[in-house]
Amino acid sequence: MKGHDYIPQADNAFLDWSRNFIAVVEANITAWGILQPAVTVLKDLFSKYETKLLAAKAGNHGKIDVAEKNAAKQALMHEVRNFTKQHLAWNPAISEAQRELLGITVHDSVRTSIPPPQTRPEFNYKLLDIMRIQIEFKDQGSTSRAIPYGYSGAVFYYAIADEPITDYKLLVKTALMTRSPWTLELSPESQGKVLSGAVIWQNKKGEMGPWSEIQSIIVP
């Protein structure tokens, strides 16, 4: 439903939900093209929340225990949302059934008159630092970098390889860019290799428009 959050808010429900979320991700990490360090961050935050929740439920708990539990919960919840946006929500390797299994699908019964995107985005790379590349994007032919009305953002499909990639099907990693410019931070093993990517507009119903051209750059 409109406004419904896919993450449960109650302490124990969120603990169980996030445990399942991490387990499903770990079982599919290779197929979905997710790097292990990103999952390790989730697991560490989950472990901390689980520990703080137990302390807050203990018979001798105090205000500090409750405060630490709340802080750990918010930290895990924040990371789950970021992880979902960057690795799962727009990942073409993940089926709708798998999103249901992850617990990240929210059904919207409210109809919208917003049509699928009709225009294509254009973008360029800018080297910021070692393993940090900035992506500036906008509607093709526009002078404004604002996200067009009704769009949730631009989805960046990309891959790291030894040579430039020209086949859209090989761009298996995704990230949702909600503002321009947007910064992509890569892992050390990416240095010296080629980043290839393309951008596509997506509206708030999850419908996509036409592709940009694929562009490639050597990772510093």
N, C-alpha and C positions, 0 to 999 in steps of 0.2 A: 504493500500500500504506500501511498504518497506519504513521505516523512518517516516511514518506518526504517529503523536501523537494523542492519543485519547482525550487529554484535549485541548479545544480551548484556544487560546492565547489572543484574544481580551478581554478587561476588562468586558464589559457587557455580552458577550457570555459566558465567564468563570463564571460570577456570576450566570447566569441562569442555566448553566450546573451543577454547584456545588449544587445549590438549589435543582434541580431534583435528583441529586446523593444522597444527604442526605435524601430526602424524601423517596426514594425507599429503602434505607438501613433501615431507621426507621420502615418502614412497614413490613420488613422481618427479623428484628433483632433476634427474637426467632428461627424462622425456620432455619436461617443460622448460629446459634450458636455464635453470636457476643455479647460481653459484652457491657453494656450501657456506661461505662466510655470512651471507645474508640470512641463512637459516640458523646459523649458530647464534647470531644476535637475538633472534626470536626465542630460541631455546634458553638462552641465558636470562632473558627478561622474564620468561615464563617461570623458570626455576626460582627466581627472586620473588616473584609475586606469590607463588605457591608457599614459599617459606614465610613471607610476611603475613599471608592470610591465616596460616596456622597459628602464628604468634598472636594475631589480633583476635582469634577465636578462643585462645587459651583462657582458662579461668582467672589467671592473674594478670590479664592484659591491661594496659593503660592507654592514655590518650596518644602517647608516642607510637605505640604499636599500631593503633588505628590509622594514624597519620602516615606512617611508613607503608602500611598496606595500601592505602589510597594512592600514594605516590607511585608505588610499584605497579598498581593496576593501571593507572593513567599512562605510565611509560610503556607498558606492554600493549595497551589499546592503541596508543599513538603509532607504535611500530607496526602493528598488525594492519592498520589502515594504510600506512605508507607502503608496506610490503604488497598489499593487495592491489593498490593502484599501479605500482611499478612492475610487478611480476605476474599478476594473475588476471586482473579485470579485463585486459585487452589481449591476453595471450592466445593466439590462434590455435595453440596445441591443446588447450583445455576445452573440453566439451561442456555443454550446459549441465549435463548430469554430474560431471566432476565438480562444477561450481556449487551445485546443490549439496554434494558430499562435503565440500569445504565449508559450507554454511555461509557463503557470501552472496547468494542470489536473493535479491529483493524484487518481488513482483509488483509492478505498478499497474493498477487497474484503471487509472485515470487516463483517458485518451488525450492526445495532444495533436494540434494541427501543424506542428513543426515538421516539415518535410525532410527527407534524407538530404545530406549536403550535396549541393550541385556544383560547387567550385572546388578547385584543387589548390592546396597550399604550395608555397615555395619556401625554401629555407637555405641557410648557409652555415658553415662551421666557422668557429673562431677559437684558436688555441689559447687557453688561459694559463695553463701550467702543466706540469707532468701529470699525465693521465686524467686531465680535466679539459673537456671540450664544451664550449658554449654553442648552443643552437639557437639561431634567430629565425623565426618563421612568421609568415603572414599569408593572407589570401593573395593568390596570384594576381599581380597587377595593381594591388592596393598599396597605398602609402602608409596605412595604419597597421600596427602590430596587434590590435585588439582581436580577441576571439569573436568570430561572427555570432550574431544573436541565435540562440537556440542550440549552440554547440557546447559540448562538455569540454572540448579542447582538441588538441592535435595528438594523434597517436604516432609515436616514433617507433618504427620497426627497424631493427638493426642486427648486425652480426659482426663478429671479429674474425678475421681470417688472414691468411698469408698473402692473398691477392684480392683485388677489388671484386665485389659480387655484383652481378648484373641481373640475377634472377630474384624477383620479389619473394618467391616461395622459400628462399634460403635465409630470409631475414626473420629469424625465429624469436628474437628477443624483443620485448616491447616496453614502452614507458609512456604514460600519459603526461603530456605537457600542457599545463593549464595557463601558462603565461609565457610571453616572449620578452627577453631571452630566457632560455632554460639551460641548466648545466648538467652534463653527463659526466659522472665520475666512474672511472674504469679501474680494474684490478691490475696489479703489477705485471701479470703475465700477458697483458694486452700491449705493453710497450713495444714499439717497433712494428707492430702488426697493422693491418688496415681495417679501419672502421668503415663499414658501408651501411647506409641507412636511407629510408624514405619516410615521408610524412603523409598522413591522411587525416582529414577532418572527421570527427565523430560527433553526432548530435546526442542530446540527453536521453534518447531512446535506444542508444547503442548502434544506430545505423551509420554506415560509413559512406563517404563520397569517393571521388576519383583520386588516384595516387599522384604524388609528386614524382619527379624524376629521382632515381637513385643517385646519391652522391657518396664519394669515398674520400677518406683522408687518413694519413698515417698517424697513429697514436704516439704522442710525444712521451 
